[in-house]
Amino acid sequence: MSGTFHLNRRDFIASLAGSGLVVLFRVDPLFGFQEPERIPPRPSYPTDFNAYLRIGEDGRTTCFVGKVELGQGSKTALAQLCAEELDVAYDTVDMVMGDTELCPWDVGTFGSLTIRQFGPVLRAAVAEARAVLLQLASEKLQVPVDRLVAKDGVVSDTRDPAKKVTYGQLVQGKRIERHLEKVPVKAASEYTVVGKTVARKDAFEKVTGKARYAADMRLPGTLHARIVRPPAHGAKLKEVDTSAAERVVGTKVVRDGDLVAVLHEHPDVADKALALVKAKFDVPASAVDDTTIFDHLVKVAPEGRGIDEGGNLQEGVKLAASIFDGTYLNSYVSHATVETHSAVAEIEDGKVTVWVSTQAPFIVKAQVAEGAGFSPAKVRIVTPYVGAGFGGKTGARQAVEAAILARITGKPVQVVWDRAEEFFYDTFRPAAVVKIQSGLSSANKICFWDYKVYCAGDREAKQFYDVPNQRTVSAGGWQGQQPPGLHPFGVGPWRAPSVNTNTFARESHIDVMASEAGVDPVEFRGSNLSDQRMLRVLKAATDRFGWTSKRAPSGRGVGVACAIYLGTYVATCAEVAMDRATGRVQVKRVVLAQDQGVIVNPEGSRQQIEGGITMGLGYALTEEVRFSGGDVLNKNFDTYEIPRFSWLPKIETVLIENPGVPAAGCGEPPIVCMGAVVANAIFDAVGVRLAQLPMTPARIKATLKS
C-alpha cells in the first residue's frame, strides 16, 4: 500500500477527527488505473480458476468476484459472462461479491473497469474450467473431447446424446485440481447469453425491499455511534466537555486521541447525547470560497505536464484566418449518493468483520487494519448492496471509525453518516479551469489547438478531431501531485473522472468555432473528423434525432456533443426550452448513440445510459458545492439540488453493434457529454454562451442580461 498509511495509530485517529484532508482518501491504488506508472506493488488477480467459481453437486455455479453491486448491474453482467464461458444457464449462476474472505482480490469497482478490465480475467478463468470439465467428461464417458458438447451444465456425446454427464456429477462439489494453459475464450459469433437482455440478479430483492445495505445490518447488542465532527476542514480540536452526555442513561462516551464519540443502543438517544457534547476548535481563516476558487487554482496549480503534442503551434497560428480564445470553468460537485457512508463492525476472537458500503473492499481492508490496529489477516470486509458510489466510496473512513469503536467498547458498532457528514467528508469532483486557444483556416479546418486544463485531470483531454498542430497540457490533476492548499478539502474521482470537464470545454469550444464560421455544428464536426467510429456514432445520433442543418444560434434550442471515454464512443443530441424570465432550462429530449464494442446486456446498457443522462442534468444545471475555506456550506438537499423526475426529458438510446471490438465501459460514458450538449443547445436557443458549470438560472439570467 501507499506510504501515506505509515502513521502511528494516534496520528491516524487525529486525522479522522481533525483536519478533514483525509488520509482515507489518499491511497494511490484508488487511482492506479489513471496513472499506471504510479501503481505501487500490490496483489494481482489469481490465476487459479477455482478462486472464481465453485460447481455444486446440484449443478449450480457460484461465481466469486471482488467487484461490488452499486446499482450499475455488475452482478448481472458478470453472471452472464460466467454463464457464457461455462455453458450453463444464466439462472443457475449465483454471485458472491465484495467479501474479502471469500472472493479473489480486486482493486475496486470504479472507472468502468468491471467489464472492460476484469471481464477478460473472469472469462479466461471460466473458459479454462470449462475445458477441464470437458476433459474430465471425456475420460468418464470414454468419448474424445472433440465429440463432446456442453450445454446448460451437461456434457453429451454428439453421436450418442444418451451418453452424458453433468458438471455436478463430474465435480461432486470438490475443488478442481487439473489445469490447462492458453485456453481460448469464445468468439462473439458463438455467444448465446452475452448480448441478450436477462432479468437482473438484484431486481427481486430491490423491488421487494429485501435487499440489505450496510445500514440495514442489525447485530445483537449493536451500539450506534455519533462522532464529534470539526466545523471546517483543517480545524483542530482544542477542548471537549462530555460530562452532560455521560449522564444520559445507557450512553457510552469514548475519547481516544481526537476521536470523540457517544454510543447508545438507540440511534435517537445517541443523537441527543451528541448534542450535549461541548467542543471547541481552532478554525483556520477562510482562504478561498466558491467564487474565488478559479483564480486560486490557476495561481497555485503546478506548471503542468504535456499530455499530447503534434505539429507546430506557431505554424498553425500562421495558417489561422481566425483565432478563438476560451476559458471554461466547473465548480466542485458532490457525489450525493442516496445511501450515506455506513458500516457495522463486530469483533469475535480477535478478528474484526466490517459490513461496509464501499466500492473497494480490499482497499478498505488495508485501511481498517492500519487505522484500527489489526493485522490484515484479522480483518474481513463484507460489502452488501451499495446505494451508489460514483467514485465517492472508494475509501471508507466510517469503517475505520466503527472498527476502532468496536475494539474499545467490546460491542458491535454501527456508524451511519447523516447527510451533513456525507457532504462534509465527500471527496468532491474538483473545481477546474480549462483555457483553450484555437484557430480556423479559411477553409474552416481547425489548424491549431492549444489546450490547458487545471486541476481536473488529463483523462480524455487529448483532441480526437483532426488538428495538425496541437498541444495538450494538464496542471494539478487530481490523480497527480498537488501542492498543499490547492483544494480546501478532499477531492477525488467523480463519475467519469476528468472527462466531464474536458468534454464540456472541448465541445463548447468546437461549437464556438462552428458558429463563428457560419457552419452547422454537426457538419463542422464531420468535416474535421476522420475517426470512423466517431463519425458512425455521430451519424447514428443525429439520424435518430432528426437533425437538420442550420447555423447556430437558430432559435430551435438544439445541441450536439461528442466524446470518447476509455474506448467507448458517444454522440449526444439534445433539445431544450428556455424561460428567459426565470433562467430555467427544461431539457425536452436527449438522443444518445454509444459504441461500447461487445454489448453484454442491452437492457442493462440502456439503463446505464438513461441513468447517466439523468445524473448529467445535475452537474450541467444545478449541482455546485458552496463553501468558505474549509467550511462546506451545503448540509442537505435543500441547498444542493439534484435532478428531479420533473426534469426528465424524453430519452432515446442507440446502441451501436460492434462485436469486433472488445467490451468497453458502459456506466460512465453516457454522462460525459451532458454539460456540453446542454450548453450548446442553450446557445442555439438564445444566442448566449455559458462557460461555467453548473449553468444555474442565476448565471443564465446574468449572461442574458449582459
C-alpha positions in Angstrom: 0.0 0.0 0.0 1.0 3.6 -0.3 3.4 5.3 2.1 0.6 7.6 3.1 -0.5 4.8 5.5 2.7 4.8 7.6 1.3 6.7 10.5 1.1 5.7 14.1 -2.4 4.9 15.3 -2.9 8.1 17.4 -1.9 10.3 14.4 -4.3 8.3 12.2 -7.2 8.9 14.6 -6.3 12.6 14.8 -6.6 12.8 11.0 -10.1 11.2 11.3 -11.4 13.8 13.7 -9.4 16.8 12.8 -8.2 18.3 9.5 -10.6 16.7 7.1 -7.8 16.4 4.5 -8.4 12.7 4.8 -5.8 10.0 4.8 -8.5 7.5 3.9 -9.0 9.1 0.5 -5.3 9.4 -0.4 -4.4 5.8 -1.2 -2.6 5.5 -4.5 -4.3 2.3 -5.6 -7.6 4.1 -5.7 -6.4 5.9 -8.7 -3.9 3.4 -10.1 -5.6 2.9 -13.4 -5.5 6.6 -14.2 -1.7 6.7 -14.0 -0.2 3.2 -14.4 3.4 4.4 -13.7 2.3 5.3 -10.1 0.9 1.9 -9.2 2.8 0.6 -6.1 3.4 -3.1 -5.5 0.1 -4.8 -4.8 -1.8 -8.1 -5.2 -2.9 -9.3 -8.5 -5.8 -11.4 -9.8 -5.4 -15.1 -9.0 -4.5 -17.4 -11.9 -6.3 -20.4 -10.4 -9.8 -20.6 -11.8 -11.0 -22.1 -8.5 -10.8 -18.7 -7.0 -13.6 -17.5 -9.2 -16.1 -20.4 -9.3 -17.4 -23.5 -7.5 -19.7 -26.0 -9.0 -22.1 -27.7 -6.6 -23.3 -31.3 -6.7 -26.7 -29.8 -7.6 -25.2 -28.3 -10.8 -25.5 -24.7 -9.6 -22.4 -22.5 -10.1 -21.3 -19.9 -7.6 -19.2 -17.1 -9.1 -16.9 -15.2 -6.7 -15.7 -11.7 -7.6 -14.2 -8.9 -5.7 -16.4 -6.4 -7.5 -19.5 -5.0 -5.8 -23.0 -4.2 -7.0 -23.6 -0.4 -6.9 -26.8 -0.5 -8.8 -25.0 -0.5 -12.1 -25.8 -4.1 -12.9 -22.4 -5.7 -12.5 -24.0 -8.6 -10.6 -26.0 -9.4 -13.7 -23.3 -8.7 -16.4 -20.7 -10.8 -14.7 -23.1 -13.7 -14.2 -23.7 -13.5 -18.0 -20.0 -13.7 -18.7 -19.7 -16.7 -16.4 -22.7 -18.5 -17.8 -21.5 -17.8 -21.4 -18.0 -19.3 -21.0 -19.1 -22.2 -18.8 -22.1 -23.2 -21.0 -24.5 -23.1 -18.1 -27.9 -21.5 -17.8 -27.8 -17.9 -16.5 -30.4 -18.7 -13.9 -28.1 -21.3 -12.3 -25.3 -18.8 -11.6 -25.2 -17.4 -8.1 -22.9 -14.4 -7.4 -20.9 -13.8 -4.3 -19.3 -10.3 -4.4 -17.1 -8.0 -2.4 -16.3 -10.4 0.5 -12.5 -10.2 1.2 -12.6 -13.7 2.9 -14.4 -15.5 0.1 -13.6 -13.5 -3.1 -10.4 -13.1 -5.0 -8.5 -9.8 -4.7 -9.8 -6.8 -6.8 -8.7 -3.2 -6.9 -12.3 -1.8 -6.7 -15.4 -1.1 -8.7 -14.8 2.2 -10.4 -13.6 3.6 -13.7 -15.8 1.4 -15.8 -13.3 -1.4 -15.2 -15.8 -4.2 -14.4 -16.4 -5.4 -17.9 -13.6 -3.7 -19.7 -10.7 -4.8 -17.5 -12.0 -7.5 -15.1 -14.3 -9.2 -17.7 -11.4 -10.8 -19.7 -9.9 -12.1 -16.5 -13.1 -13.8 -15.4 -13.8 -15.1 -18.9 -10.4 -16.7 -19.2 -10.7 -18.4 -15.8 -14.1 -19.8 -16.6 -13.1 -20.9 -20.1 -10.2 -22.9 -18.6 -12.6 -24.5 -16.1 -14.9 -25.5 -19.0 -12.1 -27.0 -21.0 -11.0 -29.1 -17.9 -14.6 -30.2 -17.4 -14.7 -31.4 -21.0 -11.5 -33.4 -20.4 -13.0 -35.0 -17.3 -16.2 -35.8 -19.2 -14.1 -37.4 -22.0 -12.4 -39.7 -19.5 -15.7 -40.6 -17.8 -17.7 -41.2 -20.9 -14.8 -42.7 -22.9 -15.5 -40.3 -25.7 -13.0 -38.0 -27.5 -13.2 -34.4 -26.4 -13.9 -33.2 -30.0 -17.1 -35.3 -30.0 -18.4 -33.6 -26.8 -20.7 -30.7 -26.5 -21.6 -28.8 -23.3 -25.0 -27.1 -22.8 -26.7 -26.0 -19.6 -24.1 -27.7 -17.5 -24.5 -31.1 -19.2 -21.8 -32.7 -21.4 -23.0 -35.1 -24.1 -21.8 -37.1 -27.0 -22.8 -35.5 -30.3 -23.0 -39.0 -31.9 -24.9 -40.6 -29.0 -26.8 -38.0 -27.0 -27.8 -40.6 -24.4 -24.1 -40.6 -23.3 -24.0 -37.6 -21.0 -22.8 -36.4 -17.6 -23.5 -33.2 -15.6 -20.9 -30.8 -14.3 -22.2 -31.6 -10.8 -21.6 -35.3 -11.3 -18.1 -34.6 -12.6 -17.0 -32.3 -9.8 -19.1 -33.6 -6.9 -18.8 -30.3 -5.1 -15.0 -30.6 -4.9 -12.2 -28.3 -5.9 -10.9 -29.0 -9.5 -7.2 -29.7 -9.3 -6.4 -30.1 -13.1 -5.4 -27.0 -15.1 -4.7 -26.1 -18.7 -2.8 -23.3 -20.4 -3.8 -20.9 -23.1 -7.5 -21.9 -23.4 -9.2 -19.6 -25.8 -12.4 -17.8 -24.8 -15.5 -17.9 -27.1 -15.7 -15.7 -30.2 -18.5 -13.2 -30.3 -20.2 -15.2 -33.0 -20.7 -18.1 -30.5 -22.4 -16.1 -27.8 -25.8 -17.3 -26.6 -26.0 -15.5 -23.3 -23.9 -12.4 -23.8 -25.7 -9.8 -25.9 -29.1 -10.9 -24.6 -31.3 -9.0 -22.1 -31.8 -11.0 -19.0 -33.5 -10.4 -15.6 -31.3 -8.6 -13.2 -29.9 -10.6 -10.4 -30.7 -7.9 -7.9 -34.1 -7.0 -9.2 -36.4 -9.1 -6.9 -34.6 -8.2 -3.7 -34.6 -4.5 -4.5 -38.2 -4.3 -5.7 -39.5 -6.2 -2.7 -37.3 -4.3 -0.2 -35.4 -7.4 0.8 -32.1 -6.0 -0.4 -29.7 -5.3 2.5 -27.3 -2.5 2.7 -24.7 -1.8 5.4 -27.1 0.4 7.4 -29.6 -2.5 7.5 -27.2 -4.7 9.5 -28.5 -5.3 13.0 -26.4 -7.5 15.2 -27.4 -8.3 18.8 -26.2 -5.6 21.2 -25.2 -3.2 18.5 -24.3 0.3 19.6 -25.0 3.3 17.3 -22.1 5.8 17.3 -22.3 9.5 16.8 -19.0 11.3 16.4 -17.9 14.8 17.2 -17.0 16.5 13.9 -15.0 19.6 13.2 -16.8 22.7 11.9 -14.4 23.0 9.0 -11.6 21.2 7.2 -8.3 22.0 8.9 -10.0 22.7 12.3 -8.1 21.3 15.3 -9.8 20.2 18.5 -8.9 22.4 21.5 -11.1 21.1 24.3 -14.2 19.0 24.8 -16.7 18.5 27.6 -18.6 15.3 27.5 -20.0 15.3 31.1 -23.6 16.1 30.1 -23.6 13.3 27.5 -22.2 10.9 30.1 -25.3 11.4 32.3 -27.6 10.1 29.6 -28.7 6.7 30.7 -27.2 3.9 28.7 -24.8 6.1 26.8 -21.1 5.2 26.4 -18.7 8.0 25.7 -15.4 7.2 24.0 -12.4 9.5 23.7 -9.3 8.2 22.0 -7.0 10.9 21.0 -9.1 13.3 18.9 -11.7 10.7 18.2 -14.7 11.6 20.4 -17.9 9.5 20.1 -21.1 8.8 22.0 -22.8 5.5 21.6 -26.1 4.0 22.6 -28.3 1.1 21.7 -30.9 3.5 20.2 -29.7 5.9 17.5 -32.1 8.7 18.5 -30.7 8.7 22.1 -27.2 8.8 20.6 -28.2 11.9 18.7 -29.5 13.6 21.8 -26.3 12.7 23.7 -24.1 14.1 20.9 -26.0 17.4 21.1 -24.9 17.7 24.8 -21.2 17.5 23.9 -19.4 20.9 24.1 -16.4 21.0 21.8 -14.1 23.9 20.8 -12.0 24.0 17.7 -9.3 26.2 16.3 -10.6 27.0 12.8 -8.3 28.4 10.2 -9.1 31.6 8.4 -11.0 31.2 5.1 -8.5 31.4 2.3 -10.9 30.9 -0.7 -14.6 30.4 -1.4 -16.7 29.2 -4.3 -16.4 32.5 -6.1 -12.6 33.0 -5.8 -11.6 29.4 -6.3 -10.9 29.5 -10.0 -8.3 32.3 -9.8 -6.7 30.4 -6.9 -6.4 27.2 -8.8 -4.7 28.8 -11.8 -2.3 30.7 -9.4 -1.5 27.7 -7.2 -1.5 24.8 -9.6 1.9 23.4 -10.7 3.2 24.3 -14.1 1.7 21.2 -15.7 2.9 18.4 -18.0 2.5 17.8 -21.6 -0.1 15.1 -22.4 -0.1 15.3 -26.2 1.6 17.3 -28.9 1.8 17.3 -32.6 2.9 19.6 -35.5 4.0 23.1 -34.7 1.7 25.6 -32.9 3.5 28.6 -34.4 2.9 27.3 -37.9 -0.7 26.6 -37.0 -1.2 30.2 -35.9 0.2 31.5 -39.2 -2.4 29.4 -41.0 -5.3 30.7 -39.0 -7.8 33.0 -40.6 -9.5 33.4 -37.2 -8.4 32.8 -33.7 -10.6 31.9 -30.7 -9.8 32.2 -27.0 -12.0 30.5 -24.4 -12.0 29.9 -20.7 -14.3 27.2 -19.2 -15.0 26.6 -15.5 -16.6 24.0 -13.4 -17.4 24.1 -9.7 -16.9 21.4 -7.1 -19.6 18.7 -7.3 -20.7 16.2 -4.6 -21.3 12.5 -5.2 -24.7 13.0 -3.4 -25.4 9.3 -3.2 -28.8 8.3 -1.7 -27.1 5.9 0.7 -24.6 7.7 3.0 -21.4 6.1 4.2 -22.3 3.3 6.6 -20.6 0.4 8.4 -21.1 -2.1 11.1 -18.1 -3.7 12.9 -18.1 -6.8 15.1 -15.1 -8.4 16.8 -15.0 -12.1 17.6 -11.9 -14.0 18.8 -9.7 -11.1 17.9 -10.9 -10.8 14.3 -13.0 -7.8 13.1 -15.7 -8.2 10.4 -16.9 -5.0 8.9 -20.0 -4.8 6.8 -19.5 -1.6 4.8 -20.7 0.5 1.9 -17.7 0.8 -0.3 -16.6 0.4 -3.9 -13.2 -1.1 -2.9 -13.4 -3.7 -0.1 -9.8 -4.9 -0.4 -8.5 -1.3 -0.1 -10.8 -0.8 2.9 -9.4 -4.0 4.5 -6.0 -2.4 4.5 -7.4 0.9 5.8 -9.1 -0.9 8.7 -6.0 -2.9 9.5 -3.8 0.2 9.6 -6.3 2.6 11.2 -7.8 0.3 13.9 -4.8 -1.7 14.9 -5.4 -5.1 13.4 -3.2 -7.4 11.3 -4.6 -7.7 7.8 -5.3 -11.4 8.4 -7.6 -10.4 11.2 -9.8 -8.1 9.0 -12.7 -9.2 6.9 -14.7 -6.8 4.8 -18.1 -7.7 3.6 -19.8 -5.4 1.1 -23.6 -5.9 0.7 -25.5 -3.9 -1.8 -24.2 -0.4 -2.1 -26.6 2.5 -2.7 -24.5 4.1 -5.5 -20.9 5.3 -5.3 -19.9 7.3 -8.4 -16.3 7.2 -7.2 -17.1 8.6 -3.8 -17.0 5.3 -1.9 -13.5 4.1 -2.7 -12.4 4.9 0.8 -14.3 4.1 4.0 -13.5 6.4 6.9 -16.7 5.1 8.6 -15.4 1.5 8.5 -12.2 2.5 10.4 -14.3 4.5 12.9 -16.7 1.6 13.5 -13.7 -0.9 14.0 -11.9 1.4 16.4 -15.1 1.9 18.5 -16.0 -1.8 18.4 -12.5 -2.7 19.7 -12.7 -0.1 22.5 -16.3 -0.9 23.6 -16.2 -4.7 23.0 -19.6 -4.4 21.3 -20.7 -4.4 17.6 -20.8 -0.7 16.5 -22.7 0.9 13.7 -21.6 4.2 12.1 -24.0 5.7 9.7 -23.2 9.2 8.5 -26.0 11.8 8.3 -26.4 14.0 5.3 -24.2 16.8 6.7 -21.4 14.4 7.4 -21.8 13.0 3.9 -21.3 16.4 2.3 -18.5 17.4 4.7 -16.4 14.4 4.1 -17.1 13.9 0.5 -14.2 13.8 -1.9 -15.7 16.2 -4.5 -15.2 16.3 -8.2 -12.5 19.1 -8.3 -13.3 22.6 -9.4 -11.3 23.2 -12.6 -10.3 25.7 -15.3 -9.7 25.0 -18.9 -8.1 27.5 -21.2 -8.2 27.0 -25.0 -6.8 28.9 -27.9 -7.6 27.6 -31.4 -7.6 28.7 -35.0 -9.5 28.1 -38.2 -8.2 28.2 -41.7 -10.0 29.9 -44.5 -11.4 26.5 -45.4 -12.9 26.2 -41.9 -10.4 23.5 -40.9 -9.0 23.5 -37.3 -5.4 24.5 -37.9 -4.2 24.7 -34.3 -5.4 23.8 -30.8 -3.6 24.8 -27.6 -5.4 23.3 -24.6 -4.5 23.6 -20.9 -6.6 22.0 -18.1 -6.1 23.0 -14.5 -7.0 20.6 -11.6 -9.5 18.3 -13.4 -7.0 15.7 -14.6 -5.9 14.7 -18.1 -8.2 11.7 -18.9 -9.5 12.2 -22.4 -8.1 15.7 -22.6 -6.4 14.8 -25.9 -8.0 16.1 -29.0 -9.7 13.5 -31.3 -10.7 15.9 -34.0 -8.2 16.3 -36.9 -5.8 19.1 -35.9 -2.4 19.1 -37.5 -0.8 21.5 -34.9 -1.9 20.9 -31.3 -0.7 20.8 -27.7 -2.5 19.5 -24.5 -1.2 20.3 -21.0 -2.6 19.2 -17.6 -1.7 21.1 -14.4 -2.6 20.0 -10.9 -4.8 17.0 -11.9 -6.4 15.2 -9.1 -4.6 12.0 -9.9 -1.2 13.6 -9.7 0.9 15.5 -7.2 -1.0 18.5 -5.8 0.7 21.3 -3.7 -0.6 21.8 -0.2 -3.5 24.3 -0.2 -4.6 23.7 -3.8 -8.0 22.5 -2.6 -9.6 23.4 0.7 -10.9 19.8 1.2 -10.7 16.4 -0.2 -11.2 15.8 -4.0 -11.3 12.6 -5.9 -12.9 10.7 -8.8 -16.4 11.6 -9.7 -18.3 9.6 -12.3 -16.0 9.6 -15.4 -13.1 11.4 -13.7 -11.8 14.4 -15.7 -13.9 13.6 -18.7 -17.0 15.7 -17.9 -14.7 18.8 -17.5 -12.7 18.1 -20.6 -15.7 17.3 -22.8 -17.6 20.4 -21.6 -14.6 22.6 -22.6 -13.7 20.9 -25.9 -17.3 20.5 -27.2 -18.3 24.0 -26.2 -15.2 25.5 -27.9 -15.9 23.4 -31.1 -19.4 24.9 -31.2 -18.0 28.4 -30.8 -15.8 27.9 -33.9 -18.6 26.4 -35.9 -20.9 29.3 -35.1 -18.3 31.9 -35.9 -17.6 30.1 -39.2 -21.3 30.1 -40.1 -21.4 26.3 -40.3 -23.9 23.9 -38.8 -22.3 22.3 -35.7 -22.8 18.7 -36.9 -21.4 19.5 -40.4 -18.4 21.3 -38.7 -17.6 18.3 -36.6 -17.9 15.9 -39.6 -15.6 18.0 -41.7 -12.9 18.0 -39.0 -13.1 14.2 -38.2 -11.6 11.2 -39.8 -12.2 8.7 -36.9 -14.7 6.4 -38.5 -16.1 5.1 -35.2 -16.8 8.7 -34.1 -18.4 9.6 -37.4 -20.6 6.5 -37.1 -21.9 7.3 -33.7 -22.4 11.0 -34.7 -24.5 9.9 -37.7 -26.5 7.4 -35.6 -27.3 10.1 -33.0 -28.2 12.8 -35.5 -30.3 10.5 -37.7 -32.4 9.3 -34.7 -32.7 12.9 -33.5 -33.8 14.1 -37.0 -31.1 16.8 -37.1 -31.4 19.3 -39.9 -28.5 21.5 -40.9 -28.6 25.1 -39.7 -26.1 27.5 -38.3 -26.4 28.2 -34.5 -28.0 30.1 -32.9 -31.0 29.0 -34.9 -33.6 29.6 -32.1 -34.5 25.9 -32.1 -32.6 25.1 -28.9 -30.8 22.0 -30.2 -27.2 21.0 -29.5 -24.7 18.2 -30.2 -21.6 16.9 -28.4 -19.2 14.0 -28.9 -16.8 12.2 -26.7 -14.5 9.2 -26.2 -14.3 7.6 -22.8 -11.7 4.8 -22.4 -12.6 3.1 -25.7 -16.3 3.9 -25.7 -17.6 6.4 -28.3 -20.5 8.6 -27.6 -22.5 11.2 -29.5 -25.4 13.1 -27.9 -28.1 15.4 -29.2 -30.4 17.5 -27.0 -33.3 19.9 -27.3 -34.0 22.5 -24.6 -36.7 25.1 -23.9 -35.6 28.3 -22.2 -37.6 30.5 -19.8 -35.9 33.9 -20.2 -37.7 35.4 -17.2 -36.5 32.8 -14.7 -33.4 31.5 -16.4 -34.7 28.0 -16.1 -33.9 25.3 -18.7 -36.1 22.4 -19.5 -34.3 19.7 -21.4 -37.0 18.2 -23.5 -35.3 15.4 -25.4 -32.0 13.6 -25.4 -30.7 11.1 -28.0 -27.5 9.3 -27.3 -25.6 6.9 -29.5 -23.0 4.7 -28.0 -20.4 2.3 -29.4 -19.0 0.2 -26.5 -17.8 -2.7 -28.5 -19.4 -6.0 -27.4 -22.7 -5.4 -25.6 -23.1 -7.8 -22.7 -26.6 -6.9 -21.7 -28.5 -4.5 -24.0 -31.2 -3.5 -21.4 -28.6 -3.1 -18.8 -26.7 -0.7 -21.1 -29.9 1.3 -21.8 -30.5 1.6 -18.1 -27.0 2.9 -17.6 -27.3 5.4 -20.4 -30.6 6.7 -19.0 -29.1 7.0 -15.6 -26.0 8.8 -16.8 -28.1 11.3 -18.8 -30.3 11.9 -15.7 -27.3 12.4 -13.4 -25.7 14.6 -16.0 -28.5 17.1 -15.9 -27.5 17.8 -12.3 -23.8 18.7 -12.9 -25.0 20.6 -16.0 -27.7 22.8 -14.4 -27.6 22.9 -10.6 -25.1 20.8 -8.7 -22.4 23.0 -7.1 -20.7 22.9 -3.7 -20.8 26.2 -1.8 -18.0 26.7 0.7 -16.0 29.2 2.6 -12.5 28.0 3.2 -12.8 24.6 4.8 -16.5 25.1 5.8 -18.7 23.2 3.4 -22.0 25.2 3.4 -24.1 22.5 1.8 -25.6 20.4 4.5 -28.5 18.7 2.7 -30.5 18.6 -0.5 -32.4 21.8 0.4 -29.3 23.7 -0.8 -27.7 21.2 -3.1 -30.2 20.5 -5.9 -30.0 17.2 -7.7 -32.2 16.2 -10.7 -35.8 15.6 -10.1 -38.3 13.5 -12.0 -40.0 16.6 -13.3 -36.8 17.5 -15.1 -36.6 14.3 -17.1 -36.5 14.6 -20.9 -37.6 12.0 -23.4 -34.5 9.8 -23.6 -33.7 7.7 -26.7 -30.7 5.4 -26.9 -28.9 3.9 -29.9 -26.6 1.0 -29.1 -24.1 0.6 -31.9 -23.4 -3.1 -32.8 -19.7 -3.6 -32.9 -18.9 -7.2 -31.9 -15.4 -7.0 -33.4 -14.3 -4.6 -30.6 -13.9 -6.0 -27.0 -16.4 -4.8 -24.5 -15.6 -1.4 -23.1 -17.2 0.6 -20.3 -20.8 1.5 -20.3 -21.7 3.0 -16.9 -19.7 6.3 -17.2 -19.6 7.3 -20.9 -23.2 8.4 -21.1 -22.8 11.3 -18.6 -19.8 13.0 -20.1 -21.5 15.0 -22.9 -24.3 16.4 -20.8 -22.7 19.7 -19.8 -21.6 20.5 -23.3 -24.7 19.4 -25.1 -27.0 21.4 -22.9 -24.7 24.5 -23.1 -24.7 24.2 -26.9 -28.5 23.8 -27.0 -28.9 26.9 -24.8 -26.7 28.9 -27.2 -28.7 27.7 -30.1 -31.9 28.7 -28.3 -31.0 32.2 -27.1 -27.6 33.1 -28.5 -25.6 33.2 -25.3 -22.7 31.0 -24.4 -22.5 29.6 -20.8 -18.9 28.9 -20.0 -19.3 27.8 -16.4 -20.8 24.7 -14.9 -23.4 24.4 -13.5 -25.5 26.6 -15.7 -27.8 27.8 -12.9 -30.8 30.1 -13.5 -28.9 33.0 -11.9 -25.9 32.5 -14.3 -28.2 32.2 -17.3 -30.1 35.4 -16.4 -26.9 37.3 -15.8 -25.5 36.1 -19.1 -28.7 37.1 -20.9 -28.6 40.5 -19.3 -25.0 41.1 -20.2 
